[in-house]
């Protein structure tokens, strides 16, 4: 695969220092592999399991921090929105507006994201089949979206577990040309860790390579220099120092 879409960054904006550490590493990887990794981080994790969980710095401060990373490192930026009013200010900073999986059918959210004029990445809900994503795409396109991506991140299997049906990738490629595999959220075990999301990052590389076999055109990785100390999605984030090696495997012919 020559030029897949690559998205990487910490789950949530924990600090300016963390963003700097991750961004500087992504620049090194881009230079070494001739890639164009899009930097991802959330300014607000509005869907945390517990009311006491860390959510992030909020919209204003978070967007300023992402803008600083974009200016300093020249990286494209992706972040997610949870409410329609967030779309316009987010669109002033980012290159890709992301719709969270649980919210992928929210019409007002989709149309607000589309009206920013930026690429819209819609994550497939855990309760939907890949073929059903044509309806969220239609909403975004009807509102004027010029480019829409879809992202696979698994389906609920009973309570507290996810499974990935990789056929969803092929089905979604019939809807849009860019289908991304979320290799870290797909190894989650929701609410399996006592008030927070559990999971197992050991399977992240296998998720990526299996998705490649099914024709994925992009890959999403949440990464952290010390994942176990991460303030959100700690069990699932990939170690930052393992990212380059995995990308090399993905882009190898």
C-alpha positions as CSV (number, residue, x, y, z in Angstrom):
1,X,0.0,0.0,0.0
2,X,1.6,3.2,-1.1
3,X,-0.2,6.2,0.6
4,X,-2.8,5.1,3.2
5,X,-4.4,7.8,5.3
6,X,-2.7,7.7,8.7
7,X,-4.1,9.2,11.9
8,X,-2.2,9.1,15.2
9,X,-2.1,10.9,18.6
10,X,-3.2,10.7,22.2
11,X,-6.8,9.9,23.1
12,X,-7.2,13.2,24.9
13,X,-5.2,16.4,25.3
14,X,-3.6,15.8,28.7
15,X,-1.0,18.5,28.5
16,X,1.0,20.7,26.1
17,X,4.1,18.6,26.9
18,X,2.4,15.4,25.8
19,X,1.3,16.9,22.5
20,X,4.8,18.1,21.9
21,X,6.3,14.6,22.5
22,X,3.9,12.9,20.2
23,X,4.0,15.5,17.5
24,X,7.8,15.6,17.3
25,X,7.8,11.8,16.9
26,X,5.2,11.9,14.1
27,X,7.3,14.4,12.3
28,X,10.3,12.1,12.5
29,X,8.2,9.2,11.2
30,X,6.9,11.3,8.3
31,X,10.4,12.2,7.3
32,X,11.7,8.7,7.5
33,X,8.8,7.0,5.7
34,X,7.5,9.8,3.4
35,X,4.1,9.6,5.1
36,X,1.7,12.4,6.1
37,X,0.4,11.4,9.5
38,X,-2.6,13.4,10.7
39,X,-2.3,14.4,14.4
40,X,-5.3,13.5,16.5
41,X,-6.3,14.5,20.0
42,X,-9.6,15.3,21.7
43,X,-10.2,18.6,23.5
44,X,-13.1,17.0,25.4
45,X,-13.9,13.3,26.0
46,X,-17.6,13.9,26.5
47,X,-18.4,10.1,26.5
48,X,-16.3,8.9,29.4
49,X,-17.7,6.1,31.5
50,X,-17.6,7.8,34.8
51,X,-18.5,11.4,35.8
52,X,-15.2,11.6,37.6
53,X,-13.1,10.7,34.6
54,X,-10.7,13.2,33.1
55,X,-12.3,14.9,30.0
56,X,-9.6,17.3,28.7
57,X,-9.0,21.1,28.6
58,X,-12.2,22.0,26.9
59,X,-12.9,23.7,23.5
60,X,-11.1,27.0,23.7
61,X,-7.9,25.9,25.4
62,X,-7.8,22.7,23.5
63,X,-8.2,24.3,20.1
64,X,-5.4,26.7,20.9
65,X,-3.1,23.8,21.9
66,X,-4.0,22.0,18.6
67,X,-3.4,25.2,16.6
68,X,0.0,25.6,18.3
69,X,0.9,22.0,17.2
70,X,-0.2,22.7,13.7
71,X,1.8,25.9,13.4
72,X,5.0,24.5,15.0
73,X,5.1,21.1,13.4
74,X,3.2,21.5,10.1
75,X,1.0,18.6,10.9
76,X,-2.6,18.2,9.7
77,X,-5.0,18.0,12.6
78,X,-8.1,15.9,13.4
79,X,-10.4,16.2,16.4
80,X,-13.9,15.1,17.3
81,X,-17.0,17.1,18.1
82,X,-19.9,16.1,20.2
83,X,-22.3,19.0,19.8
84,X,-23.3,20.9,16.7
85,X,-22.2,24.3,17.9
86,X,-18.6,23.0,18.3
87,X,-18.3,22.4,14.5
88,X,-17.7,26.0,13.4
89,X,-14.9,26.9,15.8
90,X,-13.3,23.4,15.3
91,X,-13.4,23.9,11.6
92,X,-11.3,27.0,11.9
93,X,-8.4,25.0,13.2
94,X,-8.5,21.4,12.0
95,X,-8.3,19.7,8.7
96,X,-10.6,16.8,9.5
97,X,-13.7,16.9,11.7
98,X,-14.5,13.6,13.3
99,X,-17.9,12.3,14.3
100,X,-17.8,9.9,17.3
101,X,-19.2,6.4,16.7
102,X,-22.1,6.7,19.2
103,X,-23.2,9.9,17.4
104,X,-22.9,8.9,13.8
105,X,-26.6,9.1,13.2
106,X,-27.1,12.6,14.7
107,X,-28.3,14.6,11.7
108,X,-27.6,18.1,13.1
109,X,-24.1,17.1,14.1
110,X,-23.3,15.6,10.7
111,X,-24.7,18.6,8.8
112,X,-22.8,21.1,11.1
113,X,-19.5,19.2,10.4
114,X,-20.2,19.1,6.7
115,X,-20.8,22.9,6.6
116,X,-17.3,23.6,7.9
117,X,-15.9,22.7,4.4
118,X,-13.4,20.3,6.0
119,X,-13.1,16.6,5.5
120,X,-15.6,14.7,7.7
121,X,-14.5,11.4,9.2
122,X,-17.6,9.4,10.5
123,X,-16.9,6.5,12.8
124,X,-19.2,3.6,12.4
125,X,-21.4,3.0,15.4
126,X,-20.9,-0.2,17.4
127,X,-24.5,-1.0,16.7
128,X,-24.5,-0.6,12.9
129,X,-23.4,-2.7,10.0
130,X,-21.0,-1.2,7.5
131,X,-23.6,-1.0,4.7
132,X,-25.8,1.1,7.0
133,X,-23.3,3.9,6.9
134,X,-24.6,5.1,3.6
135,X,-27.2,7.1,5.5
136,X,-24.8,9.2,7.6
137,X,-22.8,9.8,4.5
138,X,-25.9,10.9,2.6
139,X,-26.6,13.4,5.4
140,X,-23.1,14.9,5.2
141,X,-23.0,15.0,1.5
142,X,-26.5,16.6,1.3
143,X,-25.1,19.4,3.6
144,X,-22.2,20.0,1.3
145,X,-19.4,17.8,2.5
146,X,-16.8,17.6,-0.2
147,X,-15.0,14.6,1.3
148,X,-16.3,12.0,3.7
149,X,-14.3,9.2,5.3
150,X,-15.7,6.2,7.2
151,X,-14.0,4.4,10.1
152,X,-14.5,0.9,11.3
153,X,-14.1,0.3,15.1
154,X,-15.9,-2.9,15.8
155,X,-19.4,-4.0,17.0
156,X,-20.7,-4.8,20.4
157,X,-20.6,-8.5,21.3
158,X,-22.9,-9.0,24.2
159,X,-21.9,-6.8,27.1
160,X,-18.5,-5.3,27.7
161,X,-16.8,-6.6,24.5
162,X,-16.2,-5.7,20.9
163,X,-15.6,-7.8,17.8
164,X,-14.6,-6.7,14.3
165,X,-16.3,-8.0,11.3
166,X,-13.8,-7.0,8.6
167,X,-16.4,-7.4,5.9
168,X,-17.6,-4.0,7.0
169,X,-14.5,-2.5,5.4
170,X,-15.4,-3.9,2.0
171,X,-19.1,-2.9,2.4
172,X,-18.1,0.7,3.3
173,X,-15.7,0.9,0.4
174,X,-18.8,0.7,-1.7
175,X,-20.0,3.9,-0.1
176,X,-16.8,6.0,0.1
177,X,-13.3,5.6,-1.3
178,X,-11.6,6.1,2.1
179,X,-12.3,3.6,4.8
180,X,-10.1,3.8,7.9
181,X,-9.4,1.0,10.4
182,X,-9.5,2.3,14.0
183,X,-6.9,-0.2,15.3
184,X,-6.9,0.9,18.9
185,X,-10.6,1.5,19.8
186,X,-11.4,-1.8,18.1
187,X,-9.5,-3.6,20.9
188,X,-11.6,-2.0,23.6
189,X,-13.7,-3.9,26.2
190,X,-16.2,-1.2,27.1
191,X,-16.9,-0.8,30.9
192,X,-14.7,-3.9,31.6
193,X,-12.4,-2.2,34.0
194,X,-14.5,-0.9,36.9
195,X,-15.9,2.4,35.8
196,X,-13.6,2.9,32.8
197,X,-13.0,1.2,29.4
198,X,-10.8,-1.8,29.4
199,X,-9.1,-3.5,26.4
200,X,-5.9,-5.1,25.2
201,X,-3.4,-3.2,23.1
202,X,-1.5,-6.5,22.2
203,X,-3.9,-7.0,19.3
204,X,-3.5,-3.5,17.7
205,X,-0.9,-4.8,15.1
206,X,-3.1,-7.7,14.1
207,X,-6.1,-5.4,13.7
208,X,-4.1,-3.2,11.3
209,X,-2.7,-6.1,9.2
210,X,-6.1,-7.8,9.0
211,X,-7.7,-4.5,7.9
212,X,-5.0,-4.2,5.2
213,X,-6.0,-7.6,3.9
214,X,-9.6,-6.5,3.6
215,X,-8.6,-3.3,1.6
216,X,-8.6,-0.6,4.3
217,X,-7.3,2.7,2.9
218,X,-6.4,4.3,6.2
219,X,-5.4,3.5,9.8
220,X,-6.2,5.2,13.1
221,X,-3.9,4.8,16.1
222,X,-4.2,6.4,19.5
223,X,-0.6,6.5,20.8
224,X,1.1,7.6,24.0
225,X,4.7,7.5,25.3
226,X,3.5,5.6,28.4
227,X,0.0,4.3,27.7
228,X,-0.6,2.8,31.1
229,X,-0.4,6.3,32.6
230,X,-2.7,7.8,30.0
231,X,-5.7,9.6,31.3
232,X,-8.2,8.1,28.8
233,X,-8.2,4.8,27.0
234,X,-5.0,3.7,28.7
235,X,-5.5,0.0,28.0
236,X,-5.8,0.4,24.3
237,X,-3.3,3.1,23.2
238,X,-0.3,1.9,21.3
239,X,3.2,2.6,22.7
240,X,4.5,5.6,20.8
241,X,7.9,4.0,20.1
242,X,6.1,1.1,18.3
243,X,4.2,3.2,15.8
244,X,7.0,3.5,13.2
245,X,7.6,-0.2,13.0
246,X,3.9,-0.9,12.6
247,X,3.5,1.7,9.9
248,X,6.4,0.1,8.0
249,X,4.6,-3.2,8.0
250,X,1.4,-1.5,6.7
251,X,3.0,0.3,3.9
252,X,5.2,-2.6,2.8
253,X,4.2,-4.1,-0.6
